[in-house]
Amino acid sequence: MKRKWIGLILFIAAAALAAVFLPSGEEKKVKKQFSLFAHYFSKDEQESILAMAAKMKNLESLFAESCEVTARPYGQEGNLSRADLVNLAARARLYFSHLSLKFHDLSISFPDQETAQVVLTGEAKGKDFRGAPVQEAREIECLLKKQEGRWLFHKWEIVEVLKR
């Protein structure tokens, strides 16, 4: 009898820990969008024009029809269409011979079932077209909305951090 109770208590404890520490299905889907974004935006030195075009087409699929963008350090602010965002991304990638984008410390909250708010750190590493190393990290706030079962970016803001 004691073994059954101990087994039941251990099972309940394991389930509670899993619920607290394992990401939900929707959280995994949101994280996947950031993983895809990083993959499509990154650039290899030997990347062909066809590979770049495929990445830009895939990148476009991650955004809503219109996305609010605030990137004051880069002189960008306003609502941009998917096509405008992809053109902007393609032009930005031209300055690099190699570029790796990674996202860290994602903090995801769900104000409702169709909205995800994400605060994270974005890190870009690579080489510019002259061969000089580039490394930059920024705090980013995003808003994703669920449309037809897919999480799409609706807002993308680079947060300006105070300098000393």
Rosetta blueprint (number, residue, H / E / L):
1 M L
2 K H
3 R H
4 K H
5 W H
6 I H
7 G H
8 L H
9 I H
10 L H
11 F H
12 I H
13 A H
14 A H
15 A H
16 A H
17 L H
18 A H
19 A H
20 V H
21 F H
22 L L
23 P L
24 S L
25 G H
26 E H
27 E H
28 K H
29 K H
30 V H
31 K H
32 K H
33 Q H
34 F H
35 S H
36 L H
37 F H
38 A H
39 H H
40 Y H
41 F H
42 S L
43 K E
44 D L
45 E L
46 Q L
47 E L
48 S L
49 I H
50 L H
51 A H
52 M H
53 A H
54 A H
55 K H
56 M H
57 K H
58 N H
59 L H
60 E H
61 S L
62 L L
63 F E
64 A E
65 E E
66 S E
67 C E
68 E E
69 V E
70 T E
71 A E
72 R H
73 P H
74 Y H
75 G L
76 Q E
77 E E
78 G E
79 N E
80 L E
81 S E
82 R H
83 A H
84 D H
85 L H
86 V H
87 N H
88 L H
89 A H
90 A H
91 R H
92 A H
93 R H
94 L L
95 Y L
96 F E
97 S E
98 H E
99 L E
100 S E
101 L E
102 K E
103 F E
104 H E
105 D E
106 L E
107 S E
108 I E
109 S E
110 F E
111 P E
112 D E
113 Q L
114 E L
115 T E
116 A E
117 Q E
118 V E
119 V E
120 L E
121 T E
122 G E
123 E E
124 A E
125 K E
126 G E
127 K E
128 D E
129 F L
130 R L
131 G L
132 A L
133 P E
134 V E
135 Q E
136 E E
137 A E
138 R E
139 E E
140 I E
141 E E
142 C E
143 L E
144 L E
145 K E
146 K E
147 Q E
148 E L
149 G L
150 R E
151 W E
152 L E
153 F E
154 H E
155 K E
156 W E
157 E E
158 I E
159 V E
160 E L
161 V L
162 L L
163 K L
164 R L
